[in-house]
Structure formats: structure tokens, C-alpha cells
Amino acid sequence: MIGFFLFTPLLRLKTYRIDGAEFIGADVIERAARASLAGRKMLVIPKDHLFFFSEEQLSQTLFDQFRLDRLDVERQGRELHLRVAEKISRVVWQAGEHLYVVDEYGIVLNELDTLAEDHAVTMIRSLREETPAPGERVLDAKTMSYLLDLLLLLREGPLNPVSLEVDSTETHFLRVNMEDGYAVFFDPTVPMNEQLDRLVDMLKSESANPSSYEYIDVRFGERVYIKNR
């Protein structure tokens, strides 16, 4: 009788339901939860037994593995219901065909299979082919802070940046692609305001015609370089 109680499949979790996942795929969270509850306690009791599974241990595992703000665990019969709220980063790092969510320090949180059209994110494209793993740094924290501050200032003005391009091995290169079709080159090692002032002054001039530009380069002292299409 005790053996039946401990080992019958009828008293083990069968299905998992994940709600609230946004950037982290629900299937990824489910696999992690199943892996956490695989095996046995004290070499005897299945970890996914309805009466013995550890909600605390499962929660700790998922918090350690993912960047979660909140996690609610509820068992409904043989179904385990997980409600998650992510600590959302709005920065996506693109390297080749791969997409990664990164935090404000340039550290990879997880890889994305796809990016939903309704996600308002900052897209940073790497000019290098790379496949970083979660926890690896793709950009140093100082440069990442520079990029995010620059985007904020550009969006507060009349400009509308749509994406960034960087080369993590080239510290003096940053390309900002604008909605109007032209690009602006910045140097992240040079004070931001100096370069922004040169850009704004140039765009305010009577001769400015951004729709005809391929790029504007504000990296070199007081000079502004323009290439027309």
C-alpha cells in the first residue's frame, strides 16, 4: 500500500501551465521546472509527487535560472500552474540571425527564438558573428550605459532612432540608424553632448536635407562629415 502511494503515476504531476512569460518562452520555463522536479528525494520519493514536491525548491531554482520579478506556484490536481512576472529588459542584442535579451550591464539573459512585433525594444546589432551564452557579457557596462543614455536623448528631440550597430572590438564606432533612412556615427569615448550639439546644429541649418543623406559623422572634433546617397 505504501509503495502504491509513493510510486503510482496517479499521484505525480502530469501537466504544467505557464502564464505571464514574455521574453522567456513558456516552454523554456516548463523544461526548467520539469528538470527541477525530476529524480527522487532521499533516493526514494519522486520529486514531482503531488504531496511531496517542494514549492520552495522549485521557486529557488527558477529564480536562480531566470530573471524573474515574481513567481506564483499553484497545484490544481495533477497540473502545476506557474504565474511568472519577468524583470523585463527592453534591450535586444542581434548577432547574425540570433537574438538575445541583454540587461543594462551588457550581460546576456537569454536567447530569443523570435521577437513579437508588439514588443517595444531597443535593438542593438553586433557587427561580429557571435553566439554568447546566458551570463556572458557582450558589451561593457560603461558603453551600454552610453548607448541607452544617447537613445534617450535622441528620442526626446526631433530624431527617431530605430536601431544601433556596434563592434565590441572597436571602441570608437557606434552607428545609429534613423527612421528617415540615414545613419549617424558617434564615438562612445567622446562626450555625448559635444557630438549631439554638432548633430543638432547641422540639422537645423537651412541647407540640411536629411532625406538625401546616407550618413552623418560627428566623431571628429568640430567637423561634421556628410555622405549623400
Sequence and secondary structure as in RCSB ss.txt:
>XXXX:A:sequence
MIGFFLFTPLLRLKTYRIDGAEFIGADVIERAARASLAGRKMLVIPKDHLFFFSEEQLSQTLFDQFRLDRLDVER
QGRELHLRVAEKISRVVWQAGEHLYVVDEYGIVLNELDTLAEDHAVTMIRSLREETPAPGERVLDAKTMSYLLDL
LLLLREGPLNPVSLEVDSTETHFLRVNMEDGYAVFFDPTVPMNEQLDRLVDMLKSESANPSSYEYIDVRFGERVY
IKNR
>XXXX:A:secstr
 HHHHHH GGGB  EEEEES SSS HHHHHHHHHHHT SEETTTEETTBTTT  HHHHHHHHHHHS EEEEEEEE
ETTEEEEEEEE    EEEEETTEEEEE TTSBEEEEES   TT   EEEEESS     TT BSS HHHHHHHHHH
HHHHHHTT  EEEEEE TT TT EEEEETTS EEEE TTS HHHHHHHHHHHHHSTT  GGGEEEEE  STT  E
EEE 
